[in-house]
Amino acid sequence: MSDFEKKVAERMKQKEVKGVDPSPSNPTRSKPRPVDNEQTGRSLYQRLKQAGKIRNK
C-alpha cells in the first residue's frame, strides 16, 4: 500500500463531523408563546370585513 492509499484509508475510517458541539454556557433556545387560534381567526375575520373583502348577507 502506498503512502497516499494509507492516508486515504485513514481518513475514510474517521467519523464524519457535521457540526460542532454547542458551548455549555449557551442557554437553551426559548419556546414560542402559545397562540390562541380562536382569537387569531376572529381578528383576521374583522380585518377582512373592514377591508371590504367579506360582505354581510
C-alpha positions in Angstrom: 0.0 0.0 0.0 1.4 3.4 -0.9 1.6 6.3 1.5 -1.2 8.0 -0.3 -3.5 5.0 -0.1 -2.8 4.7 3.7 -3.8 8.3 4.2 -7.0 7.9 2.2 -7.9 4.7 4.2 -7.2 6.5 7.5 -9.5 9.4 6.5 -12.2 7.1 5.4 -12.2 5.5 8.9 -12.6 8.8 10.7 -16.1 9.7 11.7 -17.6 12.5 9.6 -18.5 15.5 11.8 -21.3 17.7 10.5 -21.0 20.4 13.1 -19.6 21.3 16.5 -20.9 20.8 20.0 -22.6 23.8 21.4 -20.9 25.7 24.1 -22.0 24.6 27.6 -22.5 28.3 28.6 -25.2 28.9 25.9 -28.7 28.8 27.2 -31.3 26.5 25.6 -33.5 28.0 22.8 -36.7 29.6 24.1 -40.1 28.2 23.1 -42.6 30.3 21.2 -45.5 31.7 23.0 -48.8 29.7 22.8 -51.2 31.1 20.2 -55.0 31.4 20.7 -56.2 30.2 17.3 -59.8 31.4 18.0 -58.7 34.9 18.7 -56.4 34.9 15.7 -59.3 33.8 13.4 -61.6 36.5 14.9 -59.1 39.3 14.3 -58.5 38.1 10.7 -62.2 38.0 10.0 -62.6 41.5 11.4 -59.7 42.9 9.3 -61.1 41.3 6.1 -64.6 42.6 6.9 -63.3 46.1 7.4 -61.3 46.0 4.2 -64.5 45.1 2.3 -63.3 41.6 1.3 -66.2 40.0 3.2 -69.8 41.2 2.8 -72.7 40.7 5.2 -75.6 38.7 3.9 
